[in-house]
C-alpha cells in the first residue's frame, strides 16, 4: 500500500482469514479495526495488537454492528478498506435433513452481516468519494456444493451483493470485489470436515482428500493466501479492479462428490 495510514475495518477479524487480513494490514502500518463474535479471540487480538480497535460484535445484530462501526467513526471518521469477512460454515447434510434455525443462522451471519457492513461502508465512503469494499465469498459461491446448501446459498448471495454494489458505487469512486477462497487450512475447516464426514457417513480423511481431488493444483490454501489477495486489491496496483470475483483456490474444477 502506498499510503501507510490506510484505515481498514475487518469483520470476523480475530481468527482465521480475518486475523490474517488484520495482521497483514497492520504489518503495512495501516490502522485496523476488527470485530468478532468470539470474546476470547477478541481479547487475545487486543492483547497482541493494543493499537487496533477490537470489539466483540455479532454481525447479525444491527445494534452491535452500529456500536462497533460507530466507534470506528468516532476515532477515525472513515475507512479506506472495509472487509466484510465474517461468516460461518453452517450445517452439513442433505436438504431434507437440515434444521431451519441452522439454515437461518448461516444465511444471517454470511449475508445479513455483509449487508450491515457494506451499508455502513457505502455511507462513509460515498462522502469521501473513494474506498474499497472486499467481501469474502467462497468457491461455493460460484459452484454447487453438495451437503452444504445453506453455505452455498449464502456465498452465492455475497457474489450478487458484490456485483450489484460495484455498479451502484462505482461512480462514487468506490470499488467492490469479492474473494472466493478454496479449502482454507485451519481450525474452522477442521470443524467443517468433521460435520461433513458425519453427514456423508465417511471418514474425515476421506472428506479431506476429496477437497483436493477437484482442485487443479491439488492443494489447500492458507489464510495468508487470502490476506495477500486483499492487500493487493487495496494497493495502487489494484486501483482499477472492481466488480470482480477473485478465486484464490488453486483452480477448483468441481465440488461434486
N, C-alpha and C positions, 0 to 999 in steps of 0.2 A: 504494500500500500504506500502511495506517495505521501499521504497525509498521516503523520504519526499520531494525531489526536482524533481519529475517527471514533465515533460513538456507536457501539454495537450492542444490540439487545438480542438475547437468545432465550427462548422458552425451552423448558426441559434441559437446562444448561448445566446441571450438576452431575450428570453421568452420561456415559456412552457418547454418542455423536455430539450432543450438545456440549458436553465437557471438553471434548477435543476441539470443537469450534472455539469455545471460550478461551482455552489456553493458547490456541494458535493466534487468535486476535490479540490477546494480552502480550504475547511474545513480539507482536508488531507494534507495541506501545499504544494500542487502542484503549479507550475507556470502555469497559464492558459491564453490562448489567444482565444478570441471569435470574430466572425464576425456575422453581421446580416443586413438585408436589411432595417430594421426599425430604422431611425435615433433617434427617441425619446427613443426607448428601449435601444439602444446602449449608449446614453447619460446617461440614468438612471443607467445602469450597470456600466459605468465608474465612476459615482459619488459614487456608493456603493462599488466598488472594484477598486480603483485607481492603485493598484499594478498590475492589469492584463492588457494585451493588449486587446483593444476593438476597432474595426473598423467597419465602415459601408461598406458593400460589398454585391453585388448581386451575388449569387453563379453561375448564368448562364453566367456571363460576365468574360471572361478569364483575361482581364486586371485588373479588380477589385480584382479578386482572386489572381492574381500574386502580386499585391501590398500588400494585407493582408498577404499572406504566405511568401512573401519576407521580410516583417517586422519581422515575427517570426524568420526567418533565420538570419536576421541582429542582432537581440537582443540575441537570444539563440542558434542559429546554427542548431537546430534539434528539433524533437518532439518524445517523448516516446509513446504517445497515441494520435491518431487523430480520432475524432468522426465526421463522415460525416453525420450530423444530419439534415441539412436544408431541408425543404420540404414544400409542400403546398397540401391542400386537393383537389384542383381542382374543376371543376364544377360538379353538380349533375344533372342527367337526363338520359333518355333513349338514347341509342347511336344515334338514328336518329334525336334527338333534340339538340345534343351537338354542340357547336361552335368550329371550328377548332383552332382558336387562343387560346382559353382557354385550349383546349387539349394540344396544343404545350407548353403552359406555364407550365402546370402541369408536363409534361414529362421533360421539360428542368430543372425546379427547382429541382425535385427529382433525375433525372437520370444524366443529364449533370453536375449538381452541384456535385454529388457524384464522377463522373469521374474526374473533375478538382481537387477535394480534394484528392482523392485516388492516382492520378498520382503524385502529389507532395509528398504525404506521402511515396509512394513506393521509390521515388528517394532519399529522405533524410534518410529513414530507411535502405535501402539497403547498403548505405555507412557505417552504424554503425553495421550492422548485427543483428539488433533486432528492435522490435517495435510492436505496436498493432493498428490495424485499426478497428473501430467499425462503422458499418453502421446502420442507423435507417430505417428499413423496416416497416412492419405492418402485422397484421393478414390478411389484404387484399392482402399481398404479398405471401400468401400461400393458399388462398382460392379465389373463385369467390366473387364478391361484386356487386350485382345489383344496378343500378343507379349511380355507381361510377367507370365506366370502365377506365377513364384516371388514376385515383389514383391506382386502382388495377394493371393496366399495368405497371405503374411506379414502384410500390413496388415489383412486381414480378421481374422486371429488376434488382432491387437492390439485391435481393436474388441471381440472376445469377452472378452479379458482385462479391458478397461475395464468392461464391463457387469457382469461377474462380481465383480470386486473392489469396485465400488461397492456391490453387495449385501452382500458379506462384511464390509466395513469401515465401512459407514455407521453402524452402531450404536455404533462406537468413536469417532465424530466425525471420521472420515477421508473426505474427498471424493476421487473418482477421475473424471477426464474425459479424453477423447481429442480432439486437434485433428487435423483432416484437411486438410492443405494441398492446394491445387491445384498447378499447374505453377509452381514457385518459381524465379525467376531466379537464376543463379549458375553457378559452375564445375562443380558436381556435375551440374546439369541439362544443361550443355553436353556432358558425357560421356555422359549418358543419351541425348541426342539423337543423338550420333554412333553409339552402339551400336544404337539403334532404326532409324536410317536404313540401316545396313548390313544389319540383319535383314530389313527390309522392301523393300530394293532401291530406295530412293528417296533424294532429296537431304535433307540436314539442314534446309534451308529449308522443304521440304515438310512435314517432320515438325513443325518449329516452328510452322508455320501451322496444322497440324491440331490443335495443343494449344489454340488459342483458338477454333477453329471451333465446338467443342461447349460453349463457355462463354457463358452469357447475357450477361455484361458484356464479352465479347471482350477479356479482359485476362489477363496473367500476374499473379502475386502476388510480393511480396518477402518475404525472411526477416524483415524488420521487421514486416510484417503479422502473421506468426505469433507473433512475440515479444510484440506488443501484446496479442494474444488471451490469451497465457499470463499476462501481467501483470494483465489484467482478471480472469481466473479466480482469481488469487491475492489480489485486492483484497477489501475488505469488500463491494463490490457483487456479488461472486460467491459470497458465503458460503453460499448455499443451492443452488448449482449442482453437481450430482453425477450421475454415470452418463450424461453427455451426450456426443454425438459432434458436435463443432462443426466444420463445414466452413468453411474460410477460402479461398475459391476463385473468387469471382465467380459462383457457381452453375454447377457443371459439369452439363450436361444429358446428356452421353454421352462415353464414352471409346472408343466404337466407331470403327473406321476409316472 
